[in-house]
Amino acid sequence: MEGNNNQESILVSVIVPIYNTEKYLPRCIESICKQTYKNIEIILVNDGSEDKSLEIAKEFAKKDNRIIVLNQKNSGPVIARKNGIRRASGDYVIIEDSDDWLESDLVKKCVEVTKTEENVDIVKFGYICEPSKKEKNILNERLVTERVVVGERIDQIIKLLIYSVECNSVWNEMVKRQLYDFDDKIFDNAVRQGDDLQINLHIFLKAKKIVFLEDNLYHYVDNPDGATNNISAKRIISNIRESIFINGVRKRIAIERFGCVDEEKLINMTLSALSGRIIAVLANSITPKDDLIEIQEGLRVVLPAYLVGFDSSSIRQNMIKKAICKNILNGDYLKNLRYRPICKILKMVGVIK
């Protein structure tokens, strides 16, 4: 390992939860080791991988003494991140997905912010989607217009987290380590769909100063084998149940922070996210019949529970029906015979007539 520059007084912990990503992991770890800012510790948390990911992590640890390898039984990304953060000793923390990679100056540019701005809690940066090369940055005219956000203006960022999918990823930010406080009474360790959001909602609530960079420093890989692309029937039903939990978190924080919640906006946003996964499975000609039946039964069970979570006095029931019909059963999808069973299920639970 190269010696630390005397000016590199801030220690940054880079945490990588790992699960079965042997194909991508070497590039991920190399991108961290080759950071131009050298005062980092690299914590690789193997979450019970069944491939060669643990072996790869250990090989890199032999070559770079900044690397710490933790091994745990498969417990999910929330537990893996918790264990990594508990082991971290850095002033700031960056969490990277094990199939992604970093620009070589990512840590350097984030640390530079803390030297030009006092008391920075979070540095948020843009990213590039791979392999499409599409660039994404919320520092723009539509979302966040100010580079430095402090005080009451942070409320606008909190609203973005509650009512949209913007700003909720934990992998494109550097966070002051003290902001991480995992209360097991609040966090659901089993959540996989929305695990980033439940972490960031609590982190941003504590933040006093957030800095947004124009630079796109992170490469987010659309991994067909990754958790976000797992669209099996069981995964979809689990996603719906997890969405019920996450919306409970969103609703609670909205009420605590702002005294009210826009339930129509909340349910529309959530159903929009879920509908893509449901439609992908139903439209897939090779989806097994048993999976289709499982999704139908799952929707029959969980949709009423989902609707119970919303106060009918603050949003008309017909608006909820419209939201579900618009997002899950919109347009030409109704013409496909494979969607008729879903219509039947929605009728059975009284969502549509």
N, C-alpha and C positions, 0 to 999 in steps of 0.2 A: 504493500500500500504506500502511496505517495504521502509525504509528510504534509501536515496541515499548514496552510498559509497563516501567518500571525494575525491577519485581519479576519480570519474565519473563526470568530469566537462563538458564533451561534451554532449549536449542534442540532441537526435535523435528523429525525428518525423516519426512515422510509419503510413502511410495513406492507408486506405482500402476502395476503392469504392465498393459499395454493390448494387447488383440487383438480387433479387429472388434467393438467395442462402441459404435459411434457413437450408437445409440439411447439408451444409458444414460449415456454419458460426461459430457455437460454437467452433469447433476445430481450426479454423483460429484465432479467438480472443484469445482463451486460449493459443495458441502457442506464441502470442505476450506478453500477461500478464506474462507468465512464463519465460521470457527472464532472463538470469543470470545477464545481464547488466540492471540496474533498472532505469537509468535516461533517460526515454523515455516518449514521449507523443503519445497517440494513437488516431488518428482521423478517425472515422468511418463515411463515407459519403454515406447515403442511397439515391440511385438514383431512387426514386419513386417505390420501390419494391411493388409488389402486394401480397406477401406472408407475413410471420411473421418475416422477416429479421429485420425490424425496431424495433419490440418488443424485439427481441433477443439482438440487440445492446444496447438498453436502459437498459435492465436487467443487462448486463455486466457493464455498466457505473455506476450503483448503487453500485457495488461491488469494483470498482477500480477508484479512483479519477483522474487517468492519462488519462482516456478515455473521449473524446469529441465526441458527436454525432451531425452530421449535416444532415439535411433532405432537399431534393430538389425534384422538379418534375422530371420525367424521361427525362433526357437530354443527356444521353450517357456518356461513360467512360472519354472522354476528358474533358468535363465540370466538372465531378465529381472529377477528379484529380486536375484540376485547382483550384476548390474551396477548396479542402483539402490542397493544397500547400499554398494558400493564407492565410489560417487559421493557418498554421504551424509556430512555433517559434523556431524550432530546428536548430542546426548548420548544420546537415545533414538530408536527407530525404530518407526513404525507402518506396516504393509503393508496396503493396502486394495485389494480387487478392483474393477475398473473399472466393474462394473455395480451396485455397492452405493453406499450413502451414509452419512454420519455425522451424529449429533446435533451441534448447534452447540457444545455444551460438552464434547464427548468429550475433546479434548486437555487442556482446563483441568482436568477432574476427574482425569485420569491424572497430570498434573503435580503437582496438589495432594497426591497420595499421597506423592510423593517428598520433599515438604517436611514432612510429618507423620511419615513413617517413614524411618529412615536406611538407606542402602545397598540400595535396592530394585532388583532386577534385572528383574523382570517385573511388569507390571500387567495383569491379565486382567479383561475386562468382559463383560457379557451382551449379547445381541443380539436383534433382532426379525426374524422371517422375513416376507418380503414376497412376495405380497400377503396371505398368510393372517393376518398380525399376531400370529402365535404367538410368545410370548416364551420365550427360552431362557437359562438362567444356571446354571452348574455349582455356584455357591455355594448349596447347598441341603442338606437332611438326607440325601439319598441319595448324593451325590457328594462335595462338599467342604464341610465344616462350619465350618472356620476361615477367617476373613478374611485373616489373615497366616500364611503357612506358611514355616517356616524349618527348617534343619538336617535331621535324619533324617526329619522329617515330609514332606519333599519326595519321599521314596521312594513315598509313596502316590500322588502326582501322576504320577510316572514309571510306576507300574503302571497307572494309568488310560490313559496314552498307549500302553502296550504291549498291553493286553488289552481296549481298548474304542475307540470312536470319539469319546469325550469328550475335550475339551481339546486336540485336535490341530490346530485351525485357527489359522493365523498371523494372520488378519485381525481377530481380536478381542482383541488384546493390544498393549501398548507394551513394547518390549524394549530394555534397555541395549545400545547399538550394539556394544560390545566383545564381547558374547556370540556375535555372528555370526562364525563361522570356517568358511568353506566349503572343506573338504578334498576335492579332486576324487577322491581315492582312496576316499573314503567315500560321497560323494553321487553318485547317478545323475542326470545333468543331463536325461536324456530322460524321466524318470518324470513322469507327469501325474496318475495315480491314486495318491495318497499322497504328493504332493510336499510338502504342508504337514507331514505327519507326520514325514518324514525330517529336516526342518528343526527342528521343535519337539523331537524326541527329543534332539537334540544340544544345543539351547539349554537345555532344562530340566535336563539333566545338569550343566550348569555353574552353574546358578542357586543362590544362597545364601538369597535371600529373594523370595517371590512373594506379591503382594497381589491378592486377588479382590474386585472391586467388585460391589455389589448392583445397580448401575445397568445398564440395557440401553441401550447408547449407539450401537450399530451396527445398520444395516439391511441384512440379507442378502437379496438378491433371487434368487428362484428363476427364473432366466433360462432359458427353454426352448431358447435357442440356445447356452447356456453349456457349458463343457467337462464339467461334472458331469452334464449331461443328454444327452450324446452317447452314444447306446446303439446305434450301428451294430454290425454283426458284427465288423468290424475293430477297433473300439474295445473291444469286450468281450474279444476275444482278447488285445489289448494290455493291458487291465486285469488279466487273469488273470496274464499274464507279469510285470507290474509288481507284483502282489500277492506273487508268489514272491520278488521282490527285497526288497520292504518287510518281508515276514515274516522274511527273513534278517536284516534290520537289527533288527527287534524281538527276534528270538531272541538275536542276538549281544549286544545291550545288556542283556537280561534275565540272561544268563549272567554277563556282566562285572559287573553291578551287584548281582545277588542270588545268583549261583552256580547258578541253576537256571531252568528255563522250564516253565510250565504249557502243554504243547503242545495238549492237548485244548481248553482255553479259547481258545487262539490260532487254531486251525483253525476252530473253530465260529464265532468272531467274523468271521473273514475270509470264510468261505463264506456267512455271512448277508448280508454286504455285497455280494458278487458275485452271489448268487442273484437279487436283485431286478432287476438289469440283464439277466441271462440270461432270466428269466421275461418281462420286459417285451418283449423282442424276439420271443421265441417265441410269445407270446400275441397279438402284433399281427397282425391278419389281413392287413395289407398288406405285411408283411415279405417281401421277395423270396425265392423258393425258393433262389437261389444263396447268399443270406446265411445261411439256415438250414443249408445244407450246410457253409458255411464255419465256422459255430459248432460244428457236430458234429465236423468234422475238427479244429478247434482244440482242443476239449475232449479229443479222443482223444490229441492230441499233448502238451498241457500238463498234464493231470491227473496222469499218472504222474510227471512231473517235479516237480509240486507235492508229491506224497506222499513223494517221495524226500527232501525237505527236512526230514522229521520222523523222529526216532529211534524206531523201532518198539519198542525196549526200554523206553522210558518211557511209551508209550501203546499200548494194544492196537489191532491193526489193525481189529478189528470196531468199535471206537469211532470210528475215522476213517470207516468205511463208513456208520455211523449218522449221523454229522455231515453227510456229503455227501447222503445220501438225505433227511435231515430238511430240509435247507436248500435244496437245489436241486430236489428232487423231492417236495415235501411235499403232503399233502392232495389236493384236487380237481384239481391240475395233472396228475396221472397219468391222469385220465379224458379229457384233451384229446389227440386224436390227434397234435397237433403236438409232444407231449412224448415220444411213443414212440421217435422216433429218438434222443433223448438217452439214454433208458433203454438202448437198444441199444449206444450208444457206451460208456456206463459199464460195461456188461457186458463189452464187448470189452477194456477196460483192466483188468478184474478188480476194479472198485470195488464192484459189486453182482452178485449171483448171478441 
